[in-house]
Amino acid sequence: MWFVLAVTYLEIAEITALLRLGIRFSTPDIWYILRVKCRTFFASIDRSNSVA
């Protein structure tokens, strides 16, 4: 359980950092990475909820 929370926190921190970069530079690459990150992030939340 704590492992899932730690990973979730790291994912949120990474997504936030990418968002800041995206706002600053606004390159399509960063927005694409963000979309992929968000998808995998929400997929992992779904997985952890179904396991719990």
Backbone as JSON, one array per atom type, in Angstrom:
{
  "sequence": "MWFVLAVTYLEIAEITALLRLGIRFSTPDIWYILRVKCRTFFASIDRSNSVA",
  "N": [[0.82, -1.2, 0.0], [1.86, 1.3, 0.88], [3.88, 1.49, -0.94], [2.5, 1.85, -3.34], [1.36, 4.34, -2.84], [3.68, 5.92, -2.65], [4.74, 5.67, -5.24], [2.62, 6.8, -6.65], [2.75, 9.43, -5.67], [5.26, 10.2, -6.67], [4.73, 10.03, -9.41], [2.81, 12.06, -9.68], [4.38, 14.27, -8.99], [6.2, 14.21, -11.09], [4.52, 14.6, -13.3], [3.61, 17.15, -12.68], [6.0, 18.6, -12.88], [6.52, 18.24, -15.61], [4.3, 19.55, -16.63], [4.89, 22.2, -15.9], [7.16, 22.58, -17.48], [5.97, 22.27, -19.96], [4.28, 24.47, -20.03], [6.14, 26.48, -19.99], [7.83, 26.06, -22.26], [6.19, 24.96, -24.18], [6.22, 22.88, -26.16], [5.29, 20.43, -28.61], [6.24, 17.86, -28.04], [6.53, 17.68, -25.25], [3.88, 17.91, -24.44], [2.88, 15.6, -25.56], [4.3, 13.63, -24.11], [3.25, 14.19, -21.6], [0.55, 13.48, -21.96], [0.8, 10.71, -22.35], [1.97, 10.0, -19.9], [-0.1, 10.71, -18.12], [-2.06, 8.91, -18.95], [-0.89, 6.4, -18.32], [-0.62, 6.8, -15.62], [-3.29, 7.04, -14.64], [-4.18, 4.56, -15.39], [-2.63, 2.93, -13.75], [-3.67, 3.66, -11.29], [-6.27, 2.67, -11.55], [-5.66, -0.05, -11.66], [-4.5, -0.49, -9.12], [-6.69, 0.08, -7.52], [-8.45, -1.93, -8.24], [-7.11, -4.14, -7.32], [-6.97, -3.67, -4.59]],
  "CA": [[0.0, 0.0, 0.0], [2.74, 2.47, 0.93], [4.62, 1.54, -2.2], [1.59, 2.44, -4.33], [1.25, 5.77, -2.52], [4.94, 6.56, -2.99], [4.81, 5.73, -6.7], [1.62, 7.78, -7.06], [3.29, 10.75, -5.35], [6.33, 10.47, -7.63], [4.09, 10.27, -10.71], [2.2, 13.39, -9.64], [5.48, 15.24, -9.01], [6.76, 14.2, -12.44], [3.54, 15.22, -14.18], [3.63, 18.59, -12.38], [7.22, 19.16, -13.47], [6.32, 18.27, -17.06], [3.34, 20.63, -16.9], [5.62, 23.47, -15.83], [7.98, 22.65, -18.69], [5.07, 22.44, -21.09], [3.8, 25.85, -20.03], [7.27, 27.37, -20.28], [8.36, 25.89, -23.61], [5.04, 24.66, -25.03], [6.56, 22.08, -27.34], [4.39, 19.29, -28.76], [6.83, 16.67, -27.42], [6.23, 17.66, -23.82], [2.45, 17.63, -24.28], [2.68, 14.17, -25.86], [4.8, 12.89, -22.95], [2.27, 14.41, -20.54], [-0.64, 12.66, -22.22], [1.16, 9.31, -22.1], [2.15, 9.87, -18.45], [-1.41, 10.73, -17.48], [-2.74, 7.65, -19.26], [-0.31, 5.31, -17.52], [-0.89, 7.12, -14.22], [-4.66, 6.67, -14.31], [-4.27, 3.1, -15.54], [-2.06, 2.32, -12.54], [-4.63, 3.88, -10.21], [-7.34, 1.69, -11.75], [-5.13, -1.36, -11.3], [-4.34, -0.58, -7.67], [-8.02, 0.05, -6.92], [-9.07, -3.24, -8.46], [-6.4, -5.09, -6.46], [-7.31, -3.39, -3.18]],
  "C": [[0.86, 1.26, 0.0], [3.53, 2.63, -0.36], [3.78, 2.21, -3.28], [1.48, 3.94, -4.1], [2.53, 6.52, -2.91], [5.07, 6.72, -4.5], [3.83, 6.77, -7.22], [2.14, 9.2, -6.82], [4.38, 11.15, -6.34], [5.76, 10.78, -9.01], [3.5, 11.67, -10.76], [3.28, 14.47, -9.72], [6.06, 15.35, -10.43], [5.82, 14.89, -13.42], [3.51, 16.74, -13.95], [4.85, 19.26, -13.0], [7.08, 19.27, -14.99], [5.33, 19.36, -17.45], [4.03, 21.98, -16.89], [6.48, 23.66, -17.07], [7.11, 22.95, -19.91], [4.57, 23.87, -21.19], [4.94, 26.79, -20.43], [7.7, 27.27, -21.74], [7.27, 25.6, -24.64], [5.41, 23.91, -26.31], [5.63, 20.87, -27.41], [4.92, 18.02, -28.08], [6.44, 16.56, -25.96], [4.76, 17.35, -23.6], [2.16, 16.17, -24.58], [3.12, 13.32, -24.68], [3.8, 12.99, -21.8], [1.05, 13.53, -20.73], [-0.36, 11.2, -21.92], [1.3, 9.07, -20.6], [0.8, 9.8, -17.75], [-2.15, 9.43, -17.72], [-2.21, 6.52, -18.39], [-0.6, 5.53, -16.04], [-2.29, 6.68, -13.83], [-4.88, 5.17, -14.47], [-3.72, 2.41, -14.3], [-2.98, 2.53, -11.34], [-5.78, 2.87, -10.33], [-6.89, 0.31, -11.3], [-5.03, -1.5, -9.79], [-5.69, -0.6, -6.97], [-8.67, -1.31, -7.09], [-8.4, -4.31, -7.59], [-6.83, -4.92, -5.0], [-8.73, -3.81, -2.84]]
}
